Amino acid sequence: MAGVVMMTAVAIAGFAIAIYAAWLFHDLPDGNEIVDYRPPTSTRVFAWDGTLIGEFAKERRVFIPYNRIPDRLGKAFLAAEDRNFFNHSGVDVGGLSRAMMKNVVNFVQGRRLEGGSTITQQVAKNVLLTNERTLGRKLKEFILARRLETSLSKEQILELYLNDIYLGYRSNGIGTAAYNYFGKSVDQLTLAEMAYLAALPKGPNQYHPTRYKERAIERRNWILGEMAKVGWVTPAEAEAAMKEDLVVQAAPQRAKYRDADFFVAEVESRAKNLFGDDIYSSGYYLKTTLDPKLQTAARIALMDGLELYDRRHGWRGAWGNIPLTEGWQDDAVQAENHLPERKRAPFERPDWQIAIVERASGAIRLAESTTNENRGQIRGADVAWTAGNLKAGDLVYVSRDATGTYHLHQVPAVNGALVAVDPWTGRVVAMVGGYSYSLSKFNRATQAKRQPGSAIKPFIYATALEADFTPASIVMDSPITFRGANGESWSPKNYSRTYYGPQTLRKGLELSRNAMTVRLADKVGMKTVAAKVVQYGAVDKMEPYLSNALGSTETTPYQLTAAYSAFVNGGRRIKPHLIEMVQDYQGKVIYRADQRNCPNACKRAFDGTESPRLTPDGQPVMDPIVAYQINSYLQGVVQRGTAVKAQVLGRPVGGKTGTTNEYRSAWFVGFTPDLVVGVFVGYDDNRSLGDSETGGSSALPIFVDFMMSANKNKPVKEFRKPKDAVFVSIRGHEEAFRPGTEPKPVERVPGEVDGPKPYNEVWRDGLTGQPADEVPVQKQPTEQPKKKKYVDEIEEEVLY
């Protein structure tokens, strides 16, 4: 009877175990599933020259193929985690037994129990299972480890492990850990640094490099000793590595280069449109168009220019005020933390310090000091700038120059953007979307639509030149009134309220005459003008209203700057782009911005013959001679017009200023033969910049500062002239004409008497008097405009 009961119990127990096993393993993954598994990896973003400028990832991980993993780095992890990895078949029975014996002691002493898992088991757990600490999970781990050993090679398993393991410091895998901890790639790590990374799988927080530095070094040195025991390094190498200090970066960094935050954010948005959420997990290599040197110059020029504008408009007061008592430093930090983000010291100005004013004369104390002195004196010019509005207890930002003098700063309320484009390829080599990305993520280069004012005029004149006008045409610069069907009237006015009578198109654009521009647009026809300006790419849409000829249709700095490229590259509309090429993790090109087809000759080996000729980038939208005509006019804007300050660059340069009604927006878009640069300055709420804050005074200086850096040590180049143009001197200027449109010599009629003649006889191809389709014009004032004494007194244009 007892035997029956025992057999029944055994049967029941066996049945129960069978049921448990069936339940436990019913959803057990097949080891073959991991053959094609690849852990989520970061998309890394690089500048044109290979500088790392950003990463896109949900888990920060850089995948390192096995053949690129340094042998000693792999051996360090084997010494720490699984010395017999290449000898066992997934489960190390001896290692498991040793771990169980140690756990008896660990349990008694209250320490964390060891799992005794091999690297294969850890891969099975990390990739296919959960982290639950149960007997069932451990059994699954054993079975899957054996399956993995039959599905993958040892090298593949180790590759997965080293790329998937979490190592703290926001690092998944050795590639990211090497960069986050030490700012290096894996092949640049020292033996000591490799051993430290191998110490981290046991517990990244437990061996934190600063909080538990001694413990971390002790674990690192133990691993070095284990490597020496098995002959993976020599005792001398291990001993030398043990003497090294453990020095890591203060915090993980996405990239050491931080001047391109606006650019990287825009790249992320565009990459997501191309590839969706795959950019956060597929490990793409993304090459951008950015030139880091130009980007840094652009960031500095824009920040300096906005600060200079802000300084012209006075001191707005301290950002806080607290009692100067013991512990005021903590109170100052708290006060800054409660400031709106846009008013805090920008990350991009690391030299700015918090200071408290002791006396109205400018004596200050520093919240933190890198020198032995914690007191200073604000320079006299800055004290005068505050107009007596400094008082004791004021919290301010200061910076110390090389002479030990302290400069006073305030965060500008104004903002702006700068875009630099290669006019031949459309590569955006620099883009800054605001004063500081740390204070505002809004990208004014691509997202802020504003009226461009007179910066749109070159496209109006280009439309006229593509119609029936030539550089010899004459247009009246005089008051004019347009009356609508309902009786309302509109009278565009020149900024200076002066009018110069009949003028060439060159003078109209160089001096930015509003009345001439509107007359020109009206003669050509605003429907034609609007269609052409859209075709040129300056705006997305333009209504056929004459006021739009003066720049009342909104556009972005990014779009307008790219459109100006046509004046440099011979009339081609290029597509501005930030992403040059994208490769997948295997190196296969999956996106390329350059869509031109190369003939078969591109694939042949060099044989000394001429290289294959590719068609230029972009779509022809403008006659090449017309493009050069506008280019020449815009060079005149710098030589004689509203942008004479740019002459300091000492090289061929053209451009156009723009200012809108009530001085709400200031623009300058300029170019050299290799670069087109657009600058916009304005408040985010579109309020006035202040009287006389024109494109020439607010935006142009930023352009000049940037171009001084961009062209440093570069040879002077001339603009390309169209080969088939006919060049004729008109009023002292060499002008390019399309063949057949150049002025013809007027033969003298026998018996004709010399003397004054009407304009419409002297300038036979010009526009004078009253066009048949135009309403009556106001008479020109009898008072003649005063001549300018200096070229730089030419006043800026404003849209009316």
Buried (B, 14 or more C-beta within 10 A) or exposed (E): EEEEEEEEEEEEEEEEEEEEEEEBEEEBBEBEEBEEEBBBBBBBBBBBEEBBBBBBBEBBBBBBEBEEBBEBBBBBBBBBBBBEBEEBEBBBEEBBEEBEEBBEEBEEEEEEEBBBBBBBBBBBBBBBBEEEEEEEBBBBBBBBBBBBBEBBEBBBBBBBBBBBBBBBBBBBBBBBBBBBBBEEBBEEBBBBBBBBBBBBBEBBEBBBBEEBBEBBBEBBBBBBBBBBEEEBBEEEBBBBBBEBEBEBBEEBBBBEBBBBBBBBBBBBEBBBEBBEEBBBBBBBBBBBBBBBBBBBBBBBBBBBBBBBBBBEEEBBBBBBBBEBEEEBBEBBEEBBEEBEEBBBBBEBBEEBBBBBBBEBEBBBBBBEBEEEEEEBBBBEEBBEBBEEBBEEBBBBBBBBEEEEBBBBBBBBBBBBBBBBBBBBBBBBBBBBBBBBBBBBBBBBBBBBBBBBBBBBBBBBBBBBBBBEBBBBBBBBBBBBEBEEEEEEEBBBEBBBEBBBEBBBBBBBBBBBBBBBBBBBBBBBBBEBBBBBBBBBBBBEEBEBEBBBBBBBBBBBBBBBBBBBBBBBBBBBBBEBBBBBBBBBBEEEEBBEBBEEEEEEEEEEEEEEEEEEEEEBBBEEBBBBBBBBBBBBBBBBBBBBBBBBBBBEBEBBBBBBBBBBBBBBBBBBBBBBBBBBBBBBBBBBEEEBBBEEBBBBBBBBBBBBBBBBBBBEEEEEEEBEBBEEBBEBEBEEBEBBBBEEBBBEEEEEEEEEEEEEEEBEEEBEEBBBEEEEEEEEBEEBEEEEBEEEEEEEEBBBBBBB
